[in-house]
């Protein structure tokens, strides 16, 4: 098995699942129960198969923490019942990439409640590494459903969700954060904690990545970025596409691969600048990357003036990753503002 470096591994984790591994479920139904909104998903075994293929069974681990809540009243089949909820937290550690966690929940009276909650938590944890994250960008369509609330026909997979097309740079043209509603749309106490660890082969058990582990890694934060004083670019004006592509690509080393990929996905829906056809989009990408550069410099300027414990406390409050793993602009902005707030004597905001 060829060992991938971290950048290659992250890129491979983001690749969509093969079409034959994509399943569909109905999430909303119309009042007449003949139409439903469907979303794609993959079985947890598809996730484990991907991990085993990329890093081997010894290269990753997971652990579950389960909390049960009793005496919760809910309405089920037009009747009120007293039941409970199962809350699961899953931590997944991938060698070289660290640890991420996700949560899942299910009503205790549902069939396979524990299995469903664990699967949800497991997949949410892996989405933090990029695996299966593309499902969240799918704009759920409305389709005809049968009397068992199943799609009468398998929905068509969009071209950008096919692995071969994804590798060529295709991405979703939008986000499915808000789904449209069709006409006539239908519609405790904790009892302790159980912890179970699962090894995926003979690998070491997973360890948590905390903010205190940063060890002053900010000198090479965000994917090996150096402290070199690259001249700050002037705003993009009257430049052709190829010139913009070069300037955008040149900033990957400056901001780091994780943040660079986020900006490319967020503002270009592609993984390479030359695949973005619109000049204004390219200019926006360049503008955001330059903003990220300024933010990282501001962070470095104040970091040595902030005690290690306060840095860790700020990251914990913001639920942010270690400084060298910041992978999106909102988090970077919050961290920079928080660090500057500490230096200026104000309280950092987690808003």
N, C-alpha and C positions, 0 to 999 in steps of 0.2 A: 504494500500500500504506500503510495506516494504521500509524504508528509507535506501538508500545505502550510504556508506561512499564515499569520493571522489575517492579513488582508485578503488573501485568496480564500481562506476558510469562511470569513464573513460574507464574501461575495457568493460563495457556493451555498451558504445557508439561506440566502435570500432568493435563490432560484425557485420558481414555482414547482409544485409537485407534478409528476406526470399526469396527463389527462385522465388515465384510467384509475387514478387514486383519488380523484376529486368526487366527493359525494354532495348531496343537496338535502337541505331541510327547510320546511316551511316555518317561518317565524311569525307571520301575521296572516289572518284570513279575513275576507270580506264577510258581511253579515249573512249572505246567502250560502257561504261555505263552498262556493264553486271556484273562487279565485284565491290565490295565496301569494305571499311574497316569499321568495326563496333566496337562500344564501348558500354559498359553497363552503365546504369544510373538508378536512381529511381525518381519517382515523388516527388515534394516537400511535398505532403501530407504524404508520407511514413516517411519523416524526422520529421514532426510534430507529427505523431502518435508515433514514437519512443520516442521523448521527453516527450510527455504527459504520456506515459506508465512508463517512468523511474522517472520523477520528478514531474508529474502532470501538468496540464495547468497553475497552479499558480507558478510553479517553474522555469519558463523561460520567457523571453520577447525578442522582436526584434524591431528594428527601421530601417527605410529606409531613405536615403538621395539621392535625385535624381538631377542630373545636365543634362541639355540638351545643345547640340551643333548644330548650324545650319550652312547652306551654305557649306556643305561638298560634294564634287563631288566623285561619285563612279560609277563603271561599273556594270550594272545589265542587264542580258539577252542581252549581246553584245551591250548595249547602255549606254552612259554616262548620269547620272541623278544627279541633285543637291538635296541633302537630308540632314538629320541630324543624330545625334547619341544620344542615351540615355545612360547615365552612372549612375549606381546605386551602392551605398555603403550600405551594411546591417550590422548592429551590433546586435549580439545575446549575451544575458546574461543568463547564467545558474547559478542558486543559488548554491553558494559554489565553483564554478569553475571560476567565473569571466566573462569577456567579450572578444569576438573575433569579427573581422570584415572581410568581404569579398567584392569583387567588381564584378559587372556584366555589360555587355554592349550589345547593339543591335542597328542595323540600324533602324532609325525611320520609314522607309517605309515598314519594314517587318510586317507581321501580328502578333498581340499580342506582339509587341516589348517590352512594359513595363513589361508585365507578364514574358517574357523570361529573361529580364535583372534582374528583382527582384529575380526570381528563381535561377539564376546563382549566384547572390551575396549571397543569403541565404545559398545555399549549400556549397559555398566556405567558408563562415564564420563557418559553422558547421564542415567542414573538419578539422579546426584548433583544434577542440575538439576531433577529431578522427572519427566522424560520417560520413560515406561515403568515408573516405580517401582511403579505399582499392581499390576503382574504379581506382585510379591513378596508381596502380600497375599492372593493367590488360594490357597484351600485345595484342593489337587489331589485330584480324585476318582478312583476306580477304575472303569474301564469295560471292556467287552468289546473285544478286539483281534483282528485277523486274523492270518494266518500270516506276515505281513511286519511285525508289531508296529505296526500302524496302527489307530487307533480305528475300529470298525465304523460308528459313528454320530458325527457331529460333536457334541461336548458343548454343552450349553446355556450361553450367556453369562449370567452373573448380572446382575440388573437394575442393580446399582451399577457395572458395567463398561461400561454403555452411555453414551456421551458426554452425551446429553440429560439422563439421570437424574443423572449426576455434576454437571452444572452446576446442578442443583436442590439439590445438597447431599448426595446419597447417597454413602456410603463403605462399605468393607468392614466387616463386623461383627466381624472377628477377623483374626489374623495367621497366615500359613502357615509360620512359622519352623520348626515341627516337624511332619513329615507322619506320619500313622499308617501302621502296617505291616499288611498283610493276612495272613491265614493262609497258611502255606507260602510265604513271600516268598522269591523268588530273588535271586537276586542280580543322577650325571653331571657333566659338566664343561661350563662355558660356553665356547663357541667364538667369542665376539665379539659385537658389537652392530651392528645395521644400523638406520639412522634414515631414515624417509621422511616428507616433508611433503606434505600434500594441500590444495590450495586449493579452495574451493567457490564458484567464481566468480572475481571479480577482487579479492576482499577481501585485507586484510593478513594475513600469516601469524600464527598464534596465538602469544600470549605467555603465560608462566606467571604465575600469581598467587601470590606468596609472602607469608609472614607479615611480611617486612620492608617490604612495600608499605603497611602500615597507616597509616604517616605520622601517628600519633597521631589516628586517626579515631575513637577511642573516645568522644570528646565527642559524636558523633552516631551511635553504634554501633547495629547492629541496626535498620536501616531508618529512620533519621532520628529516633531517639529523642532527646529533648532532656534536659538535665540538671535540668529543673524538678523541684521537690520536690512531686510529687503526694502527697497524704496517703495513707499506707498503709491499705488497707482492713482492716476488722475481719473476723473469720471469718464465713462465711456461715451464718446461723442464722435459721430461721423466716422465710425470704423466699420470695416467690412467683417463678415462672419468669421473668416479664418483668423484675423487678428484678435478678435474677441475670444475665440477658442483657445488660442495660445495663452492669452492672459488668464483665462479661467483655469486652464490646466496647470499653469505655473503656480497657482495658489494652493494646489492640493497639498504640497509639502508644507506650506506655511501654516495652514489651518489643521492639517491632519486628515487622514483618509476617512474617518468616521464622520466628522463634521462636513467634509467635502461631499460625501455621498448623500448626506441628508439634504444639503442645499440643492444638489442636482436633482434629487427625487422631488423635493418640495416645489421647486420653481421651474424645473425643466422637464420633469417626468421622464428622465433618461439618466443613464449612468455615464455618458460621455458628452462633452459639449458639442461636438460636431453633429450629434444626433438631434440637437435642438435646432429647429429650422427658423424659428421666429427671432429676428434681431432684437426686438424689445425684450423677449424672454432672456436672451443671452446677456443683455445689459443688466437686467434685474439680477441674474445669477452673479454676475461680476460685482455688482453693488453690494449684495449680501455677503459675498466672500470677503470683500474689502472691509465691510463692517465687522465681520468675524475676526479679521486680522487685528483691527483696532481694539476689539474687545479683549482678545488674548493678550495684547500688549498692556492694556490697562490692568488686566488681572496680574500679570507678572510684576507690574510696577508697584503693586500694593502687597503682594503675597508675602514678601520677606518682613513686612511690618505687622503681620497678623500671626499671633501664636498658633502653634499646631492644633491645640485643643479647640480653639475658636473656629478654625477652618473646618475641623471635623464636625463640630456642633452645627455650623451653618449648612454643611452638606446634608447632614441628617435632617435638619429642619426643612430643607427644600426637597428632601428625598432625591437628591442629585447623586450621580455616580462620582467616583474619584476624579480629580481635576483632569487627569490625562485620558479620561474616557468620556468626556462631555461630547455628545453626539447630536445636538440640535441647538438652534439659536435661542429659543426661549429659555432653556436651561442656562446657557452661557450668559445671557443678559441678567438672569436672576442671581447667578453666582457672582458676577462682576459687581453688580449693584450691592449685594450683600457684603462682599469684602470691603468695598469702598465705604459702606456704611459703618463697618466696624472701625476702620481707620479714622473716620470722621466723627466717631463717637455716637452715631445713631444706631438704632436697632435694625438689623437686616430684616428685610421683608421676605416672606415666603409666598407672597401673592403672585 
